[in-house]
Amino acid sequence: MSYAENNLVAGETLLYKTRHHWIVLVGPFLLSLLLGIPGLGFLAESVARSARKNSALGKAELGAGALAIAGLFLLVAGAAILVYGLTKRNATEMAVTNKRVLIKTGLASRRTLDLMLSRVESIGVEETVLGRILGYGSVIVRGTGGTPEAFFLIAHPQEFRRAVQEQTGLAAPGGGPSS
C-alpha cells in the first residue's frame, strides 16, 4: 500500500495520485549502460581468454580472472544505480483526497507535506516544452501563510492541479483550467 492509502483518516477518500515521471530514470539508465556494456565486454573477454589455453603450459591466459572480476563489478554497479533510480522514483508520491493534499518524498529519510484543502492558497505548475510534450513538470503548492513547496519532475502536473482545484473550488468558471 502507498503512503497516501495508509494515511487516510475516517471519511477520507483518495481522488488522485501521481509520482515522479519516468524521465527521472534516464540518467540512471544511461549510467547503467555506460557501466554495463564494458562490464559485459570484460566478461566476454574473460571467457575468451579462459578458452584459449596456452598449448605448451595448458594454462589459461593471464588476466582472465581479473577481467571477470572487473566485468562483474561493473555489471553490479550498473544494476545498483538502476535499482537506486527506480527506488527513488517510487519513493515520491503526491495525492489529493477529499480533505487534503498529501506529498511524500524520500525512502530512508522521509519528507511529508499534508495540507488541508481549506488551507491551499494556490497551486502552480511549471512545464518546459519537453515537459509539456512528455507530460511532466514542477508543482508549487502554497498554503495560507506558508512558504511555497516545490516538487520537480512530477508526472501529469496539470491533472494534479486540476484535482486540487476541483476539491478547493479554485477551478475557473466554465470548467476550463485557470491561468
C-alpha positions in Angstrom: 0.0 0.0 0.0 1.1 3.5 -0.7 1.7 6.3 1.8 -1.5 8.1 0.9 -3.6 4.9 1.2 -2.0 4.1 4.6 -2.6 7.6 6.0 -6.2 8.2 5.1 -8.4 9.4 8.0 -12.0 8.4 8.7 -14.3 9.6 5.9 -11.4 10.5 3.6 -11.2 9.1 0.1 -8.3 9.1 -2.3 -9.2 11.0 -5.5 -5.9 11.4 -7.4 -2.4 10.1 -7.1 0.8 10.7 -9.0 4.6 10.3 -8.6 7.8 11.2 -10.4 7.8 11.0 -14.2 9.7 8.2 -15.9 12.1 10.9 -17.2 13.9 10.7 -13.8 15.2 7.3 -14.9 17.0 8.5 -18.0 20.2 9.4 -16.1 20.5 6.2 -14.0 19.6 4.2 -17.2 22.4 5.8 -19.2 24.9 5.5 -16.4 23.9 1.8 -16.0 24.5 1.3 -19.8 27.8 3.2 -19.5 29.0 0.7 -16.9 27.2 -2.4 -18.0 28.3 -2.6 -21.6 32.1 -2.5 -20.7 31.2 -5.0 -17.9 29.8 -7.4 -20.4 32.8 -6.8 -22.7 35.2 -7.7 -19.9 33.2 -10.8 -19.0 33.2 -11.9 -22.7 36.9 -11.3 -23.0 37.5 -13.2 -19.8 35.6 -16.2 -21.1 37.5 -16.0 -24.4 40.9 -15.9 -22.6 39.9 -18.8 -20.4 39.0 -20.8 -23.5 42.3 -20.0 -25.2 44.8 -22.2 -23.4 48.5 -21.9 -23.8 49.3 -25.1 -25.7 52.7 -25.5 -24.1 51.6 -25.0 -20.5 47.9 -25.9 -20.5 47.0 -22.8 -18.5 44.5 -20.1 -19.1 45.9 -16.8 -20.4 46.9 -14.3 -17.8 44.3 -11.7 -16.7 41.2 -13.8 -17.4 40.3 -13.7 -13.7 41.0 -10.0 -13.3 38.8 -9.2 -16.3 36.0 -11.4 -14.9 36.1 -9.6 -11.6 36.2 -6.2 -13.2 33.3 -7.2 -15.5 31.2 -8.4 -12.6 31.9 -5.3 -10.6 30.8 -3.0 -13.5 27.6 -5.0 -14.0 26.7 -5.0 -10.3 27.5 -1.2 -10.1 25.3 -0.6 -13.1 22.4 -2.7 -11.7 22.7 -0.9 -8.4 22.5 2.5 -10.0 19.4 1.5 -11.9 17.7 0.0 -8.8 18.5 3.2 -6.9 16.9 5.3 -9.6 13.8 3.1 -9.6 13.5 3.2 -5.8 14.0 6.9 -5.7 11.2 7.4 -8.4 8.8 5.2 -6.4 9.6 6.9 -3.1 7.9 10.1 -4.2 4.1 10.3 -4.1 1.6 13.1 -4.4 -2.1 12.6 -3.8 -5.3 14.5 -3.5 -8.1 13.4 -1.2 -11.4 14.9 -0.5 -9.9 16.6 2.6 -6.2 17.3 1.9 -3.1 17.3 -0.3 -0.5 14.7 0.6 3.0 14.8 -0.6 5.7 12.3 0.4 9.3 12.2 -0.8 12.2 10.0 0.3 12.5 6.5 1.5 15.1 6.1 4.2 14.7 9.8 5.3 11.2 10.9 4.6 9.7 14.4 4.0 5.9 14.8 4.0 3.5 17.6 3.5 -0.1 17.2 4.5 -2.0 20.3 3.6 -5.7 20.7 4.3 -7.6 21.7 1.2 -9.1 24.7 3.0 -5.5 25.9 3.6 -4.4 25.7 0.0 -3.9 29.3 -1.2 -2.6 28.4 -4.7 -1.1 25.6 -6.7 1.2 26.4 -9.7 2.6 24.3 -12.4 5.8 24.9 -14.4 6.5 22.9 -17.5 9.2 23.2 -20.1 8.5 22.5 -23.8 9.8 18.9 -23.4 7.8 18.6 -20.2 4.6 19.5 -22.0 5.3 17.0 -24.7 6.2 14.2 -22.3 3.8 15.0 -19.5 6.0 16.2 -16.6 6.6 19.4 -14.7 7.1 21.1 -11.4 4.2 21.6 -9.0 4.4 24.5 -6.5 1.9 24.3 -3.6 1.3 27.4 -1.5 -0.6 27.2 1.8 -2.1 30.2 3.5 0.6 31.9 5.5 3.2 29.4 4.4 6.2 29.2 2.1 5.8 27.6 -1.4 6.7 24.0 -1.6 8.1 22.9 -5.0 8.2 19.4 -6.3 10.1 18.7 -9.5 9.7 16.2 -12.4 6.2 15.2 -11.4 4.1 13.1 -13.8 0.9 14.8 -15.1 1.2 18.0 -13.1 -1.8 19.7 -14.8 -4.0 16.8 -13.8 -2.7 17.0 -10.2 -3.5 20.8 -10.2 -7.0 20.2 -11.6 -7.7 17.6 -8.9 -6.7 20.1 -6.2 -8.8 22.8 -7.8 -11.9 20.7 -8.1 -11.7 20.0 -4.4 -10.9 23.5 -3.3 -13.3 25.3 -5.6 -10.5 27.2 -7.2 -11.4 26.0 -10.7 -12.1 28.7 -13.2 -15.8 29.2 -14.2 -16.8 27.2 -17.2 -14.7 24.1 -16.2 -11.6 25.1 -18.1 -8.1 25.3 -16.5 -7.3 28.5 -14.8 -4.2 30.6 -15.8 
